Amino acid sequence: MSRLTLHAALPGAALLTTLALAQAAPQVRFTPFVSGLKQVTTLTHAGDGSGRLYATLQGGQIRVIEGGDVRAQPFLDLGGLTRAGGERGLLGLAFDPRYKTNRRLYVHYTDRNGDTVLARYVATADFGRADPNSAKVLFTAKQPYANHNGGQLAFGPDGFLYLGLGDGGSGGDPQNNGQNLGSPLGKILRFDVRGDDAKPAPGNPFLSRQGANPNIWAYGLRNPWRFSFDRQTGDLVIADVGQNAFEEVNRQPRASKGGENYGWRVREGRTCFEPSSGCRTQGLTEPVLVYGRQEGQSITGGYVYRGQAIAALKGQYVFADFASGAVWAARMTGNSWSKTSLGKVENPSTFGEDEAGELYVAEYGSGRVLKLGR
């Protein structure tokens, strides 16, 4: 699969962050964990103490990984609701923090017209599968083009559901959705799903601004394919796929009240993308890490490692590049991060974190899930 067909990669020139500190690379092995999972888009757990992992496949299935094996029967099959291909399909999955009692899970997919759908399902009483008849659509968004659909769904430490959407596609954000507060595209959205519907979460920064979408939490993003919350600090780390020159990582501290503007399409990385804007910097939040086209062309965000298996990796952000296959660990050094190589895998489409904080990475083409260890 080319770098254009999943998270719209496109493009950067090699640039390490400022303050690139010399550091010894942690010794990490990528050990095959399971195989046979075609085009994995999400790896996650339910937080229910079961030890299971759940993998979403772009074609529409959710598969269960248990005891080192993949269950034969899908947990849920949405293949009839989506038309997978390119950057479309089943893109995200998140389990409710109260899953053990309410059995709720949430999916993000593009429907057969290519438009964004956020839907809720309910697991059966034995938690063996999701009831396909329990579906409730909570949010939709029209997509003007086939690419840049974002993908990530995750609950934050505040208990609210976050959804990442790309700028709508094509190239260069022709509709300027990233900077348009009236559009949900090019944004991180934040929902309160504690009731029967999805409502704008209390405290969303643009709730009272006339003409703004009340679900917006942060904006100025091109295609935030993967983001995650640091399980120790609660910080939000957003990997945003670049256009012509740079890939970037953005960090939002847990104490943030939201409303950050990460700059797209005014800037790509730390450089001017739209000269007519005057290349302004006022009001924009700088990325903490940028790299360019000599190192990769499509960032796959991961997690801040908080597991026990790799002591030297603790507290570092692990991420990759879909096109080059490079995997890195980024050390946090104030407002800028420096990165070091951990090796390479084949087309890393997503990372996953289990209940213990150990990390996994999926190879999109091979169908393998690899576990990170020493």
Secondary structure, 3 states (H helix, E strand, C coil): CCCCCCCCCCCCCCCCCCCCCCCCCCCCEEEEEECCCCCEEEEECCCCCCCCEEEEECCCEEEEEECCEECCCCCEECCCCCCCECCECEEEEEECCCHHHHCEEEEEEECCCCCEEEEEEEECCCCCCEEEEEEEEEEEECCCCCCCCCCCEEECCCCCEEEEECCCCCCCCCCCHHHCCCCCCCEEEEEECCCCCCEECCCCCCCCCCCCCCCEEEECCCCCCEEEECCCCCCEEEEECCCCCEEEEEEECCCCCCCCECCCCCEECCEECCHHHCCCCCCCCCCCEEEECCCCCCEEEEEECCCCCCHHHCCCEEEEECCCCEEEEEEEECCEEEEEEEEECCCEEEEEECCCCCEEEEECCCCCEEEEEC
